[in-house]
Amino acid sequence: LNIGCGHDIREGFINMDVTPLSPWVKPLALGMDKIPFKDESVSLIILQDVLEHIANINYALKECHRVLIKKGSIIVRVPHFSYHRAFEDPTHIRFYAIRTFDFFLTTHNRSYQSDFSFSSITTNLRFLKKWYYPLNLLTEPIVNFNKYSQYLYESSCLRSFFPAENIMVILTK
């Protein structure tokens, strides 16, 4: 599934969006609607630039979890809180930190807050690759070296000097 596809219509995927912009896109308001597929019937879900627009992220991820097969994955891209353009879009209702999705892991100490969880997560920050941020080419691999370097980046002034653009997350059931 490619949910919240907008103009990014992908071949081989069922493309869905709250505003179907073409006849090949099925309507779905993720976070409000039930995903119209059977339990454990989908192997991969793409949520690219979607979750920052959704008020009820728990319901949205629970629905995705419901339709995923065992070992199925969700690929998520959301804006990082340090990205200045994340605040430009008036439809963005939330911003994300590198550990936001950890709350949905089976092993998280507050996983009791959700009645579903994922078995594993991979999280990386993506940085702007622009001429006015030349050091970001070096910054990205250093920050993503491990979870400690990601934490150090977010909890220090580094996030202001080298703002991240997006967080890329893979959640596996």
C-alpha positions as CSV (number, residue, x, y, z in Angstrom):
1,L,0.0,0.0,0.0
2,N,1.1,3.5,-0.7
3,I,-1.0,5.6,1.7
4,G,-1.1,9.3,1.4
5,C,0.4,9.0,-2.1
6,G,-0.6,12.5,-3.5
7,H,1.0,12.6,-6.9
8,D,3.5,9.8,-6.1
9,I,1.5,7.0,-7.7
10,R,3.6,3.8,-7.6
11,E,3.3,0.9,-10.0
12,G,2.7,-2.4,-8.2
13,F,1.1,-0.6,-5.2
14,I,-2.4,0.2,-4.2
15,N,-2.3,3.9,-4.0
16,M,-4.5,5.7,-1.5
17,D,-5.0,9.3,-0.4
18,V,-7.5,11.4,1.5
19,T,-7.8,13.5,-1.8
20,P,-7.6,11.1,-4.7
21,L,-5.8,13.1,-7.4
22,S,-6.2,10.6,-10.1
23,P,-8.6,7.7,-11.0
24,W,-5.8,5.2,-9.9
25,V,-6.0,6.5,-6.3
26,K,-8.5,5.1,-3.9
27,P,-9.9,7.3,-1.1
28,L,-8.7,6.8,2.5
29,A,-8.5,9.2,5.4
30,L,-5.8,7.4,7.4
31,G,-6.3,8.1,11.1
32,M,-10.1,8.2,10.7
33,D,-11.0,5.4,8.3
34,K,-10.5,1.7,8.6
35,I,-8.0,0.5,6.0
36,P,-10.2,-1.6,3.6
37,F,-8.1,-4.8,3.8
38,K,-8.3,-8.0,5.8
39,D,-6.1,-8.6,8.8
40,E,-2.5,-9.6,8.0
41,S,-3.0,-9.2,4.2
42,V,-0.4,-6.6,3.3
43,S,3.4,-7.0,3.3
44,L,4.5,-3.4,2.8
45,I,3.0,0.0,3.6
46,I,4.6,3.3,2.5
47,L,3.6,6.4,4.6
48,Q,5.7,9.1,3.0
49,D,5.0,12.7,4.3
50,V,1.7,11.5,5.8
51,L,1.8,11.1,9.6
52,E,2.6,14.8,10.3
53,H,-0.9,15.6,9.0
54,I,-2.8,13.1,11.2
55,A,-4.2,13.9,14.6
56,N,-4.7,10.3,15.7
57,I,-1.3,8.6,15.0
58,N,-2.1,5.7,17.3
59,Y,-5.2,4.8,15.3
60,A,-3.4,5.2,12.0
61,L,-0.4,3.0,13.1
62,K,-2.8,0.4,14.7
63,E,-4.7,0.1,11.4
64,C,-1.4,-0.3,9.5
65,H,-0.3,-2.9,12.1
66,R,-3.6,-4.8,11.7
67,V,-3.3,-5.3,7.9
68,L,0.4,-6.1,8.0
69,I,1.5,-9.7,7.7
70,K,4.0,-11.1,10.2
71,K,7.4,-9.6,9.4
72,G,5.7,-7.0,7.2
73,S,7.0,-3.5,7.3
74,I,5.9,0.2,7.2
75,I,8.3,2.7,5.6
76,V,7.7,6.1,7.1
77,R,9.1,9.5,6.3
78,V,8.2,12.5,8.5
79,P,9.7,15.9,9.0
80,H,12.3,16.3,11.8
81,F,11.5,19.0,14.4
82,S,14.6,20.9,13.5
83,Y,13.6,21.4,9.9
84,H,12.5,25.0,9.3
85,R,10.1,24.1,6.4
86,A,8.2,21.7,8.6
87,F,6.6,24.7,10.2
88,E,5.6,26.4,6.9
89,D,2.8,23.9,6.1
90,P,-0.3,24.9,8.0
91,T,-1.6,21.3,7.6
92,H,1.2,19.9,9.7
93,I,-0.1,19.2,13.2
94,R,2.9,17.4,14.7
95,F,6.7,17.1,14.4
96,Y,8.9,14.2,15.1
97,A,12.1,13.3,17.0
98,I,14.4,10.4,16.3
99,R,12.9,8.3,19.1
100,T,9.2,9.1,18.6
101,F,8.4,5.7,17.0
102,D,10.2,3.8,19.7
103,F,7.1,4.1,21.8
104,F,5.5,1.5,19.4
105,L,8.1,-1.1,20.0
106,T,7.4,-4.3,22.0
107,T,10.6,-3.6,24.0
108,H,9.9,0.0,24.9
109,N,9.3,0.6,28.6
110,R,6.0,2.5,27.8
111,S,4.7,0.1,25.2
112,Y,1.8,-0.4,27.5
113,Q,0.3,2.8,26.2
114,S,-0.7,1.1,22.9
115,D,-2.5,-2.2,22.4
116,F,-0.2,-3.1,19.5
117,S,3.5,-3.0,19.0
118,F,6.2,-3.6,16.4
119,S,9.1,-6.1,16.8
120,S,11.8,-3.9,15.3
121,I,12.7,-0.4,14.1
122,T,15.3,1.2,11.9
123,T,15.6,4.9,12.2
124,N,17.8,7.4,10.3
125,L,17.9,11.1,9.9
126,R,18.1,12.6,6.4
127,F,19.8,16.0,6.0
128,L,19.3,18.7,3.4
129,K,21.9,18.4,0.6
130,K,22.1,22.0,-0.5
131,W,25.0,24.2,-1.5
132,Y,24.4,26.3,1.7
133,Y,24.7,23.2,3.9
134,P,27.9,21.7,2.5
135,L,28.8,19.9,5.7
136,N,25.6,17.9,5.7
137,L,27.2,15.4,3.4
138,L,29.5,14.6,6.3
139,T,27.0,15.2,9.1
140,E,24.5,12.6,8.0
141,P,26.7,9.4,8.3
142,I,28.2,10.7,11.5
143,V,24.9,11.4,13.2
144,N,23.4,8.1,12.0
145,F,26.4,6.0,13.2
146,N,24.4,4.7,16.1
147,K,21.6,5.5,18.5
148,Y,23.9,7.3,20.8
149,S,25.2,9.7,18.1
150,Q,21.6,10.3,17.1
151,Y,20.7,11.2,20.7
152,L,23.8,13.4,21.0
153,Y,22.8,15.3,17.9
154,E,19.2,15.9,19.0
155,S,20.0,16.8,22.6
156,S,22.7,19.4,21.7
157,C,23.1,22.6,19.7
158,L,24.2,20.5,16.7
159,R,20.6,20.2,15.6
160,S,20.5,24.0,15.2
161,F,23.8,24.2,13.2
162,F,23.0,21.1,11.1
163,P,19.2,20.8,10.8
164,A,17.8,17.5,9.7
165,E,15.1,17.5,7.0
166,N,13.4,14.1,7.6
167,I,13.3,11.0,9.7
168,M,13.2,7.7,7.8
169,V,11.7,4.9,9.8
170,I,11.1,1.2,9.0
171,L,8.7,-0.5,11.5
172,T,8.5,-4.3,11.3
173,K,5.7,-6.3,12.7
